[in-house]
C-alpha cells in the first residue's frame, strides 16, 4: 500500500509539478494543455 501511494505521488509530481526547460519552463501537463488549445 505504501509503495502504491509513493508511485502515485511520484506520477503526480512528474506530470504536474516538474518544470522542464525543453517544454519552455512548463510542466508536462501544462505544456500538453497549452498545445491542445493552440492546435484546436
Backbone as XML, in Angstrom:
<?xml version="1.0"?>
<chain id="A" units="angstrom">
  <residue number="1" name="UNK">
    <atom name="N" x="0.826" y="-1.198" z="0.000"/>
    <atom name="CA" x="0.000" y="0.000" z="0.000"/>
    <atom name="C" x="0.867" y="1.259" z="0.000"/>
  </residue>
  <residue number="2" name="UNK">
    <atom name="N" x="1.949" y="1.242" z="0.797"/>
    <atom name="CA" x="2.849" y="2.399" z="0.824"/>
    <atom name="C" x="3.526" y="2.598" z="-0.525"/>
  </residue>
  <residue number="3" name="UNK">
    <atom name="N" x="3.916" y="1.507" z="-1.151"/>
    <atom name="CA" x="4.561" y="1.594" z="-2.462"/>
    <atom name="C" x="3.599" y="2.176" z="-3.487"/>
  </residue>
  <residue number="4" name="UNK">
    <atom name="N" x="2.355" y="1.735" z="-3.469"/>
    <atom name="CA" x="1.350" y="2.252" z="-4.401"/>
    <atom name="C" x="1.176" y="3.759" z="-4.219"/>
  </residue>
  <residue number="5" name="UNK">
    <atom name="N" x="1.087" y="4.213" z="-2.984"/>
    <atom name="CA" x="0.937" y="5.635" z="-2.695"/>
    <atom name="C" x="2.167" y="6.414" z="-3.161"/>
  </residue>
  <residue number="6" name="UNK">
    <atom name="N" x="3.351" y="5.886" z="-2.911"/>
    <atom name="CA" x="4.581" y="6.555" z="-3.333"/>
    <atom name="C" x="4.645" y="6.676" z="-4.851"/>
  </residue>
  <residue number="7" name="UNK">
    <atom name="N" x="4.232" y="5.641" z="-5.553"/>
    <atom name="CA" x="4.235" y="5.674" z="-7.019"/>
    <atom name="C" x="3.232" y="6.706" z="-7.524"/>
  </residue>
  <residue number="8" name="UNK">
    <atom name="N" x="2.044" y="6.731" z="-6.948"/>
    <atom name="CA" x="1.027" y="7.703" z="-7.358"/>
    <atom name="C" x="1.501" y="9.134" z="-7.116"/>
  </residue>
  <residue number="9" name="UNK">
    <atom name="N" x="2.165" y="9.369" z="-5.988"/>
    <atom name="CA" x="2.681" y="10.705" z="-5.691"/>
    <atom name="C" x="3.773" y="11.099" z="-6.675"/>
  </residue>
  <residue number="10" name="UNK">
    <atom name="N" x="4.633" y="10.143" z="-7.034"/>
    <atom name="CA" x="5.702" y="10.446" z="-7.985"/>
    <atom name="C" x="5.126" y="10.738" z="-9.369"/>
  </residue>
  <residue number="11" name="UNK">
    <atom name="N" x="4.127" y="9.989" z="-9.783"/>
    <atom name="CA" x="3.491" y="10.233" z="-11.087"/>
    <atom name="C" x="2.869" y="11.628" z="-11.101"/>
  </residue>
  <residue number="12" name="UNK">
    <atom name="N" x="2.219" y="12.015" z="-10.012"/>
    <atom name="CA" x="1.641" y="13.356" z="-9.923"/>
    <atom name="C" x="2.737" y="14.415" z="-10.021"/>
  </residue>
  <residue number="13" name="UNK">
    <atom name="N" x="3.824" y="14.225" z="-9.295"/>
    <atom name="CA" x="4.949" y="15.159" z="-9.366"/>
    <atom name="C" x="5.494" y="15.228" z="-10.792"/>
  </residue>
  <residue number="14" name="UNK">
    <atom name="N" x="5.716" y="14.083" z="-11.397"/>
    <atom name="CA" x="6.335" y="14.013" z="-12.723"/>
    <atom name="C" x="5.486" y="14.726" z="-13.771"/>
  </residue>
  <residue number="15" name="UNK">
    <atom name="N" x="4.186" y="14.588" z="-13.686"/>
    <atom name="CA" x="3.305" y="15.173" z="-14.699"/>
    <atom name="C" x="2.846" y="16.591" z="-14.387"/>
  </residue>
  <residue number="16" name="UNK">
    <atom name="N" x="2.724" y="16.946" z="-13.117"/>
    <atom name="CA" x="2.078" y="18.206" z="-12.761"/>
    <atom name="C" x="2.960" y="19.233" z="-12.058"/>
  </residue>
  <residue number="17" name="UNK">
    <atom name="N" x="4.115" y="18.834" z="-11.557"/>
    <atom name="CA" x="4.928" y="19.779" z="-10.790"/>
    <atom name="C" x="6.333" y="19.964" z="-11.344"/>
  </residue>
  <residue number="18" name="UNK">
    <atom name="N" x="6.814" y="19.004" z="-12.096"/>
    <atom name="CA" x="8.189" y="19.038" z="-12.604"/>
    <atom name="C" x="8.283" y="20.017" z="-13.775"/>
  </residue>
  <residue number="19" name="UNK">
    <atom name="N" x="9.150" y="21.013" z="-13.657"/>
    <atom name="CA" x="9.312" y="22.013" z="-14.712"/>
    <atom name="C" x="10.433" y="21.567" z="-15.647"/>
  </residue>
  <residue number="20" name="UNK">
    <atom name="N" x="10.155" y="21.606" z="-16.938"/>
    <atom name="CA" x="11.125" y="21.190" z="-17.947"/>
    <atom name="C" x="11.529" y="22.386" z="-18.793"/>
  </residue>
  <residue number="21" name="UNK">
    <atom name="N" x="12.831" y="22.611" z="-18.951"/>
    <atom name="CA" x="13.335" y="23.684" z="-19.800"/>
    <atom name="C" x="12.951" y="23.418" z="-21.250"/>
  </residue>
  <residue number="22" name="UNK">
    <atom name="N" x="13.010" y="22.160" z="-21.677"/>
    <atom name="CA" x="12.653" y="21.820" z="-23.058"/>
    <atom name="C" x="11.195" y="22.143" z="-23.374"/>
  </residue>
  <residue number="23" name="UNK">
    <atom name="N" x="10.363" y="22.192" z="-22.358"/>
    <atom name="CA" x="8.941" y="22.490" z="-22.554"/>
    <atom name="C" x="8.652" y="23.959" z="-22.247"/>
  </residue>
  <residue number="24" name="UNK">
    <atom name="N" x="9.643" y="24.802" z="-22.456"/>
    <atom name="CA" x="9.509" y="26.260" z="-22.262"/>
    <atom name="C" x="9.179" y="26.612" z="-20.812"/>
  </residue>
  <residue number="25" name="UNK">
    <atom name="N" x="9.724" y="25.862" z="-19.884"/>
    <atom name="CA" x="9.527" y="26.146" z="-18.467"/>
    <atom name="C" x="8.195" y="25.699" z="-17.905"/>
  </residue>
  <residue number="26" name="UNK">
    <atom name="N" x="7.461" y="24.908" z="-18.661"/>
    <atom name="CA" x="6.157" y="24.419" z="-18.212"/>
    <atom name="C" x="6.272" y="22.997" z="-17.683"/>
  </residue>
  <residue number="27" name="UNK">
    <atom name="N" x="5.270" y="22.591" z="-16.925"/>
    <atom name="CA" x="5.181" y="21.189" z="-16.533"/>
    <atom name="C" x="4.652" y="20.411" z="-17.739"/>
  </residue>
  <residue number="28" name="UNK">
    <atom name="N" x="4.877" y="19.103" z="-17.792"/>
    <atom name="CA" x="4.355" y="18.325" z="-18.917"/>
    <atom name="C" x="2.844" y="18.477" z="-19.100"/>
  </residue>
  <residue number="29" name="UNK">
    <atom name="N" x="2.087" y="18.491" z="-18.017"/>
    <atom name="CA" x="0.629" y="18.622" z="-18.122"/>
    <atom name="C" x="0.245" y="19.997" z="-18.673"/>
  </residue>
  <residue number="30" name="UNK">
    <atom name="N" x="0.914" y="21.046" z="-18.208"/>
    <atom name="CA" x="0.626" y="22.398" z="-18.703"/>
    <atom name="C" x="0.972" y="22.523" z="-20.178"/>
  </residue>
  <residue number="31" name="UNK">
    <atom name="N" x="2.084" y="21.934" z="-20.568"/>
    <atom name="CA" x="2.505" y="22.001" z="-21.967"/>
    <atom name="C" x="1.490" y="21.296" z="-22.868"/>
  </residue>
  <residue number="32" name="UNK">
    <atom name="N" x="1.019" y="20.124" z="-22.433"/>
    <atom name="CA" x="0.008" y="19.396" z="-23.212"/>
    <atom name="C" x="-1.266" y="20.217" z="-23.336"/>
  </residue>
  <residue number="33" name="UNK">
    <atom name="N" x="-1.710" y="20.803" z="-22.237"/>
    <atom name="CA" x="-2.933" y="21.617" z="-22.271"/>
    <atom name="C" x="-2.772" y="22.798" z="-23.206"/>
  </residue>
  <residue number="34" name="UNK">
    <atom name="N" x="-1.646" y="23.466" z="-23.131"/>
    <atom name="CA" x="-1.391" y="24.619" z="-23.985"/>
    <atom name="C" x="-1.329" y="24.199" z="-25.449"/>
  </residue>
  <residue number="35" name="UNK">
    <atom name="N" x="-0.683" y="23.083" z="-25.730"/>
    <atom name="CA" x="-0.586" y="22.594" z="-27.104"/>
    <atom name="C" x="-1.964" y="22.267" z="-27.666"/>
  </residue>
  <residue number="36" name="UNK">
    <atom name="N" x="-2.818" y="21.665" z="-26.857"/>
    <atom name="CA" x="-4.168" y="21.331" z="-27.309"/>
    <atom name="C" x="-4.973" y="22.586" z="-27.607"/>
  </residue>
  <residue number="37" name="UNK">
    <atom name="N" x="-4.819" y="23.623" z="-26.789"/>
    <atom name="CA" x="-5.551" y="24.871" z="-27.017"/>
    <atom name="C" x="-5.090" y="25.559" z="-28.298"/>
  </residue>
  <residue number="38" name="UNK">
    <atom name="N" x="-3.797" y="25.536" z="-28.546"/>
    <atom name="CA" x="-3.241" y="26.201" z="-29.728"/>
    <atom name="C" x="-3.609" y="25.452" z="-31.004"/>
  </residue>
  <residue number="39" name="UNK">
    <atom name="N" x="-3.590" y="24.136" z="-30.952"/>
    <atom name="CA" x="-3.817" y="23.329" z="-32.153"/>
    <atom name="C" x="-5.288" y="23.132" z="-32.491"/>
  </residue>
  <residue number="40" name="UNK">
    <atom name="N" x="-6.191" y="23.514" z="-31.617"/>
    <atom name="CA" x="-7.631" y="23.331" z="-31.890"/>
    <atom name="C" x="-8.309" y="24.617" z="-32.199"/>
  </residue>
</chain>
